[in-house]
């Protein structure tokens, strides 16, 4: 499928792994990518460590595109993403002349020397400018380095997603009053007879208005609608609460 992209995200930060900060960038990326037909296949969360970042890059590079990193872009001691990505790709860290000019223009005469750390990039990187912020997205091959601050991350994601946009996903949901055991044989049959459709089953407990939510999903409407019709034809109508 020519427009099918399998993406990955690398979320970087000790604060994420210690839950001092709860990650919202991963869920945001999933939502925005799916809206543009991009499937996020993997999310790795690693600490602020050059070797860990390099390992994550090596695990994803060549298997996924695009790869988006979140966090570790800045002027402080724990901003190690550029170095980690460079090491994972076997590249040097260099000062990007255009980015250096942007940094100097942004800070002006009062610029502290540490601000120039913002101009460091993996060798061969290019800049993807957005209209939302003065600081661009750093791109090297199919890897995009984004800041971890949620507002800045969100502003940059659209520029990346637009470059990889494909056919959107088609999703239908069925809510049931029956438990999974009672419908397992039907689900086996639907999964076998409609391999182009991703069939999911998600039980709920407690005060939920349903016991199981089923999802049917594909990149085209026709196979989903066929699988849905087959599913509804095999289920006891009395257990179907809602279809959407």
Residue, then its C-alpha position, 0 to 999 in steps of 0.5 A: x500500500x503506497x501511502x501506508x506509513x508505519x511510524x514510531x515515537x521515542x519519548x525521552x526523559x527521566x521525568x516521564x519514567x519517574x512520573x514526575x511528569x505524565x506524558x501527553x505527547x505520545x497519545x497526542x501523536x497517536x491521535x494526530x497521526x491516525x487522523x492522517x492515516x499514519x499508523x504509530x507502531x511503536x512508542x519507546x520511553x527512555x531516560x535522559x541517557x545518550x546510550x539509551x537514546x542511541x539504542x532506541x534510534x537503532x531499534x527504530x531506524x530503517x523499520x519505521x518512518x517517520x520516527x518522532x522524538x519527544x524531549x531532550x531538546x534544549x540548552x541544559x545539561x539533560x538535553x541529550x537527544x541530539x547527541x543520542x540520535x547522532x550516536x545512534x546514526x553514527x553521525x557527528x554533532x555539528x553546529x547548523x549555521x542557519x539554526x545558529x543564526x535563528x538562535x542569535x536573532x531570537x535572543x539578541x545581544x543578551x544571549x547567554x552562551x549556553x543558548x548556542x547548544x540549541x544550534x547543535x544537530x546531527x550531521x546532515x540534518x535539515x530544518x523544517x520550519x513551521x509558522x507557529x514557532x521560531x524554532x524549527x523541527x530538526x530532521x535527519x533522514x526520517x527522524x524528527x527531533x521535537x521538544x518535549x514541552x507539550x504545547x511546542x510538541x503539538x505545534x510541530x506535529x502537524x508539519x510532520x504528519x502532513x508530509x506522510x498523510x495517507x488514506x484515513x482509517x475507517x472504524x466501526x464500533x459495536x457495544x454488547x451486553x454479553x461477555x467475551x466468552x459468549x461471543x468468542x466463537x463468533x469473533x474467531x469466525x469474523x477474524x478468520x473470514x475478514x483478514x483485512x479488518x482489524x477486529x478488537x475486543x475490549x471488555x468493561x467492568x463496573x458501572x459501564x453501560x456495556x460489557x464488551x466494545x468491539x472495533x472493526x477497522x481498516x483503511x477502506x470502508x468496504x471491508x469494514x462494512x462487510x465484516x460488520x454485516x457478517x458480525x451482526x448477522x452472527x450475534x444474538x440481536x438481543x446482546x447488541x446495545x449500539x452500533x456506531 
